Amino acid sequence: EIVLTQSPGTLSLSPGERATLSCRASQSVWSNYLAWYQQKPGQAPRLLIYGAYSRATGIPDRFSGSGSGTDFTLTISRLEPEDFAVYYCQQYGTSPPLTFGGGTKVEIK
Amino acid sequence: QVQLVQSGAEVKKPGASVKVSCKASGYTFTDYYIHWVRQAPGQGLEWMGWINPNSGGTQYAQKFQGRVTMTRDTSIDTAYMELRRLRSDDTAVYYCARDGGWYQLLFWFDPWGQGTLVTVSS
C-alpha cells in the first residue's frame, strides 16, 4: 500500500499570501495518478486537481498542482478567504487500495 | 447539475447493520462508477470500494471484505452501501462519490454526496 504523507500538518497564512502544500508518497505514483481535494468544516470534499496537475471543472486558476514520482505539490497562488480549509491528496495508481494523505489544514494567521 | 443525495443520519447498536443510500441525478446513472469513502470524526478519508451501476460489479477494500455490500437499483438511480457487524470504530460520516471516468474507472471523485453520519453506540 502506498502511504501518502502530507506536510505541513497546519499552515498559518494571511489572505493574499501564497500557500505551498506537499504530498510525499512511499513509492512512485504510477502515471502521476494523484488528486487533491478541499474540505471545509461540515462539508464533503471537493475535487480540485486530478492527474497531478489538471484542474477540475470550475476550479479557479489560483490553484495549481505539480510534481511527479513520489513528490507532489498543491500551490494556491494568492489565498482568498474561502480557501481556508483542509486539503487532502489521494493516489490512485495502484488501486486497490487507493489511499489518501492525512491532510493539511490551511488556517488564517 | 450532477448531484448525489444521501440518506439521513443513523444511530445503530454494536453488531447491527446499516444501509446508506445515494441517489444520483443530472446524468446517466449507469455511465459512471460510484465509490464509497468514510471519515471518522476529526480524522482523514478512507476508501471503502466501488460499484459499477451498469453491471453491478463491485470491488471492496480488503479491510471491509466480508462486512460490506454495495448494490444499486437502476430503476431509481440509487446506489447503496450496507455495512454489517458494526463496531464503535465504524462511527463516521459515509460519503458516496462519482468516479471521474465515463464508462471507465479513473479513481478520482467528483462530485461527492453530502455525507451520512452513522453513529454506533450501545
HADDOCK unambig.tbl for C-alpha pairs under 7 A between the chains (distance, minus, plus):
assign (segid A and resid 35 and name CA) (segid B and resid 108 and name CA) 6.65 0.50 0.50
assign (segid A and resid 43 and name CA) (segid B and resid 114 and name CA) 6.80 0.50 0.50
assign (segid A and resid 44 and name CA) (segid B and resid 112 and name CA) 6.37 0.50 0.50
assign (segid A and resid 44 and name CA) (segid B and resid 113 and name CA) 6.92 0.50 0.50
assign (segid A and resid 44 and name CA) (segid B and resid 114 and name CA) 5.62 0.50 0.50
assign (segid A and resid 44 and name CA) (segid B and resid 115 and name CA) 6.56 0.50 0.50
assign (segid A and resid 45 and name CA) (segid B and resid 112 and name CA) 6.90 0.50 0.50
assign (segid A and resid 46 and name CA) (segid B and resid 111 and name CA) 6.99 0.50 0.50
assign (segid A and resid 47 and name CA) (segid B and resid 109 and name CA) 6.64 0.50 0.50
assign (segid A and resid 47 and name CA) (segid B and resid 110 and name CA) 5.94 0.50 0.50
assign (segid A and resid 50 and name CA) (segid B and resid 108 and name CA) 6.80 0.50 0.50
assign (segid A and resid 92 and name CA) (segid B and resid 107 and name CA) 5.80 0.50 0.50
assign (segid A and resid 96 and name CA) (segid B and resid 61 and name CA) 6.66 0.50 0.50
assign (segid A and resid 97 and name CA) (segid B and resid 61 and name CA) 5.91 0.50 0.50
assign (segid A and resid 98 and name CA) (segid B and resid 47 and name CA) 6.74 0.50 0.50
assign (segid A and resid 99 and name CA) (segid B and resid 47 and name CA) 6.92 0.50 0.50
assign (segid A and resid 100 and name CA) (segid B and resid 45 and name CA) 6.21 0.50 0.50
assign (segid A and resid 100 and name CA) (segid B and resid 46 and name CA) 6.92 0.50 0.50
assign (segid A and resid 102 and name CA) (segid B and resid 44 and name CA) 5.59 0.50 0.50
assign (segid A and resid 103 and name CA) (segid B and resid 44 and name CA) 6.83 0.50 0.50
